[in-house]
Amino acid sequence: MAGRMTSDQPPGPAAGRGGPLIVTEDEDLLDDLLRLCAAAGATPEVAPGAARGRSPGWASAPLVIVGDDCAPRLCGAGRRDGVVLVARGADDRQLWRLAVAVGAERVLVLPGGESWLVDRIADAVEGVGPAAVTVGVIGGSGGAGASTLACALAVTAARARRRTILVDADPLGGGLDVLLGGEKEEGLRWPAFAESRGRVGGGALEEALPRLHSLRVLSWDRGDTVAIPPQAMRAVMAAARRRGGAVVVDLPRRLDEAVVEALAQVDVGLLVVPAELRAVAAARRVAALVRTVLPDVRVVTRGGPATGTARAAELEPGEIARLLGLPLAGELAWEPGLPAALARGAPPGANARCPLRHFGTAFWERVLPRPGEPEAGRAGFGEGAGGGFG
């Protein structure tokens, strides 16, 4: 796939609220601040002669960066949040007195504080609210159907008008864009992010990814890249979560450094376990690995084809949860029409009457707050969500 994101600089200006206001007449300091704004993907307004907050941007800018050279003339400015006092050289008491006088939230001495300031600029420009509810889906055994469930959860979240990003963290899984019928859609895939480090802009990430079925998908291309450095996984996952909504991660049945980084940013894990004894034995080992990083792991049982012999051999969902020592998140019945639906280009969870759709809808109703409600208590869903799977 064409394109590559190779550093902590997002591909283009950060979204939305305008750039910070820089107030300084020190040319060397201004050069440093312009460089840091560029690293954060922000275009600043520069007001070298601002006095007593009379610059038009003083009240409206998401962040005001005041150089120590101009701070004395701003001591009578109207108070506002989001003021940072910046100097080059040594920290001293005079800086702190100026900070109190201008109402600065922080005193920063360059170059030591550059990394913090880049993050602060990017946060101010993008706008930072509650992090996305992040769900990891893992197969308890081979062929459990974790990728199908991950896609269905993302599709149902997006259809509920939630900002949704689906992350394919399994390089050997064949690509979630293929499962969603979007392998030819334009947008960046994982190899373009392999060299990412530091901070990736949340808005820039969304704009760069393919849009499929009202959600954004980060998947794999058809090339030979089968690994992502852990620092890239950390940066991309943080960017995906930063703007709220829902993030669904399809995880492999192994733990490497990149998977550990992904799990560290997951709120709740769903372990998909076919309802038969051999799958439960395999799932015990997977659960033990995952829980070394993610404490909240819950079981989703998957039924088999509805034949008398198969049904008789199945374990009950409650018994599977007991054997694994994990809470039960729900049961997925077999969905015989799913392969044909996928062949027609319908994504998992698209059919309003299909069991996967019912499961995803019930899951998100428990997990995601309704519009206007606080994010507190996310991932605190109860047991026993019903649904189906195939």
N, C-alpha and C positions, 0 to 999 in steps of 0.2 A: 504494500500500500504506500502511495506517495506521501511524503511528509514525515517530519521527525521533530519531536520535542526533546531537546538535548540539554536543557539547563533549567534553573528555577525561574527563568523568565517565561511568562505565558505568551502565546502567539497573538499579540495584539493587546490593546488597552483593556484594562479590567472593566467589568460591566458597571454601569448604572448610575452612580450618584455624583459624578464629577470628581476631579482630582483634588489633592490637598492644596492649601494655601501656604506658600513659603514666604516668610518675611525676613529678609536679610540683605545687607549691602556688602557683605564679605564675599568677594568673588570666588575665593578658594572654597569657602563653605558652600556657596551656591552650587559650584561644580559637583561637590560631593553629594549634595541633596538631589540634584537632578539625576545623577547616576543611580542613586538608590530608588528614586521614583520610577526610573526606567526598569530597574530590576523587579519592581513590584507591579509593572504593567500599568502605571498611572501617569497621566499627563497633568502636571501641577500648574497652578496659577502663581506667578511670582509678583510680589508687591514690595519692591525694595524700599519704597519711601513711605510705607504705611505708618501712620501715627495715630495713637489712641484708638486703634480698631476701626479707622475710617475706611479701610479697604472694603469694597463691596462684598468680598468673599469672607470677611471675618465671621459673619453670622451664619453663612450658608455652606461653607466648605465642610466636608466630613472630617477634616483634620487640619489643624494649623501648626506649622512647624516654624518656630521663632528662633532666629539666630541670636546668640548672646549680644551681638553688636547692636541689635535693634530692640532688645527687651526693655531697656530703661524707658524708652518713649511710649511703650505699651502699658505701662503700669496703671494708667487710668482707663484702659479699655474696658468695655463691657465684659463681664465674666461669661464664659461659655465652657462647655465640656470639650475634650479633645484637643488640648493644647500641649505641645511638646517643646521644651526648651533645649536647643542643641548648641554645642560648642565644639571647637577643635582644640585639642591640647589637654591640659590638666584640669581635673575637677577642683573646685575650691568653694569656700563658703559664700562668696559673692554670687555664684551661680544659683545656689539654693535660695538666697534672699530674693533674687530676681524671679525665680520660679514661683515663690509664694506671692510676689507682687502681681504677676501676670496670671496667676491661677493655673499654672502648668500641672498636668497630671504626672509628668516625669521629666527628669533632667538626664540628658544623654550627651556623653562625650565621645566624639568620633576619634579614631576608627573603631573603638571597642564595641560600640553599640549598634553597628551597622546592621547585623542580622536581625536584631529586635526591631529596628526601625523599618526595615523592608516589610516584615510581617505586619507591623502596625499600620503602615500605609495601605497595604493590600486589604487588610481587614476593614479599614475605614472606607475604602472605595467600593469594595464588594458589598459591604453590609454583612454583619455576622449575627445570626440568630442561633436557635437551638440546632444542634447537629442532627443529621438525618437518622431516623431509626434504621439500623443496619442489621440485616439478617443474613447469616451464613447457612448455606444448604450443603450437606455432606452425605454422600452415599455410604451406608453402613456396610455394603458389599458391592461387588461388581454388578452392574446392571440394575442397581436399585431404582434408578430414575431420578436422581438428584437434579440433573440438568433440566429435566422436564418440569419438575416442581419449581425450580428457581425461575424459569421463564414464566410459568403460570403466576407465581407470586408477583413478579414485576409487571406483567400485563394487567392483573387485577388492580394493583396499586395505581398504575397509570390511568386506567379506565375510571377510577374514582377521583380523577383530576389531581393526583398527587405528583409532585416533581419526583421522577423515578429514574434511577440509574441502575442498570444491570451490569455487573462486573464478572467476567469470565476469568477466574483465577486458576483454571485447569488447562494447561497448555496441551495436554494429550487428549482432550475431550472432543476434538473435532470442530469446535467453534460454536458459540451460542448464536452468532449471526446466521449460521447455516440452519440451525434449528428453528429460527424465527423467519427464515426465508429471505434474509437480507444480506447475503454474502456479497452481492454486487453493489450494495449501497455505498456511496461516497462517505469518507470519514476516516479518521485515524484508528489503527488497531494497536495492540500492545507493543509491537516492535518499535513504534514511533516514540514510545515513552521509556524505552529501556535505559536511556541515559539521564532521565529526569532525576533531579536531586533538589533538596531545599524545598521551596514552596511552588506548587502548581496552582494557578488561579482556578477557582471553582467555576466561574462563568466561562473562562476560556476552555476548560476541559469539556464542558457541555457542548459548546459550539463546535468543538473539533470532532466529536463522536457521531457515528451514524445515528439517525433518528428512525426507529422502527416501532410501529404500533404505539405511538405517542410516548415512547420512552427512549432514553439514550442507552446505547449498548457499547461496552468496551470488551471486544473479543479479540481473537487471534486472526492473523492473516493466513495465507496458505503457504507461507515460507517455512524455513527450517528453524526459526527461533523457538526454543522450547523452555526458556527460563527468563525470569525478570529479576534484576538485582533487588535485594530487600529495600534499599533506599528508594528505588523507584516505586515499589509497591506502597511503601509508607506515604510518599508524597501524593500519589494518585488517589489512594484511599482517603486521605485527609481532604483532598480537593473535592472528591465526590460527596463527602459527608457534610461539607462546610455550609451548604446553602439549604439544608433541611430537606424534608420530604422522606423518601424511602430509598435505601440502597440495598440491593440483593446481590449476594456474592455466591457464585457457584464454586465450591472448593474441592480440591482433589483429596483422595484418601491417603494422604501422606503429609508429613510435616518437614518442610525445608524452611530456610530463613525467610523467604518471601511469604510463604503461607503463614508463618508465625506473625509476620507484620500485618497481614490481612486479618487474622483472627484477633489481634490486639485491638482492632477497631470495630469488631462485631459486637452487637449488643446481645444477641441470642442466636444459638446454633440449632438447626433442625437436622436431626440425623434420620435419614430415610432408610427404613429397614423392611425388606420383604418379610411376610408373615410365615417364615419357615425356619426350622431350627438351625440349619447351616448358616443362613444369613445372620441370625442372631449371634452365633459364635463369632463370626467375622466382625460384626458391629461392636462387640465388646472391646476388641482390640482398637478399633478406630476411635471409639468413645474415650478410651483411656488416654490415647494420644492427644485428642482434641482438648480434653479437659485439663491438660497441663497448662494450656494457654487461656482457654475460654471456660469459665466456670458454669455458665448457664447453657447447657445443652439439653434439648428435649427430643423426644422420639416421635416420629411420624411413621406409622406402620402402613405398609402397602400390601393390599390384597392381590391375589392372583386371579386368573380367569374363573368365571363362575360355573365351574363344573363340579359335579358331586364329589369326585375323588379329590380334586385339588382343595375344595372347601373343607373337606373332612381333615385334611392333613395340616391345615393352617393353625397357627397359634393365635390365641385371642390377643387383641391389642394390649389389654391390661397386663396379661401374662408376659408379653414381650417387654413392656416397660419395667415390670418387676425384675425380670431376669437381667436387664441391663442396669438396674438401679438408677433409672432416669425418669423424670416426669413425662407424661404422655401429652403431646401437643395435639394429636388428632389421628384419624384413620383415613386412609385413601383407598377407596374401592377401585376395582379394575374398571377401566374405561375402554371398552372394545372398539369404539369408533375413532379413537385418537390417531392411530397411524394413517387412516384415510383422510382425516381432517388435516394433518400435517402435510400430507402429499398435495392437498388442494391449496396449501399456503396459509391455512389458518393457524395462528400460534396457539400454544397450550393455554387453556383458560379463556379462550375467546368466546366459546359457545355459552350463552347464558344458562343453558340447562345442564351443562356438563359438570361432573363432580369436582373437577379441578377448580372451576370457577367458584363453586360454592365454598370449597375449602379456602381459597385465597381471599374471598370476600369476608368470610367469618374471621379469618386470621387478622386481617388489617383492621376490621372493626374493633377487635380487642386491643390491638397494638398502637394504632395511630390515633392521636387526639382528633376530635372533630374541629372544624374551623372555629377559631376563637378560644379554644380550650388550651390550657398550658400543656407543655410537653412533659411535665413531671410524670413519673411512673411508666415511661415507655417500656415496651417489652414485658409488661407485667400481665400477660394474657393468661387466661385460665386453661384448664385441660379440656379435652374432649371435642375439639373442632372436627366436624365431619367433612367428608368430601370424597373425591375419587381420583383414580390414577390409572394410567395405562402405559 
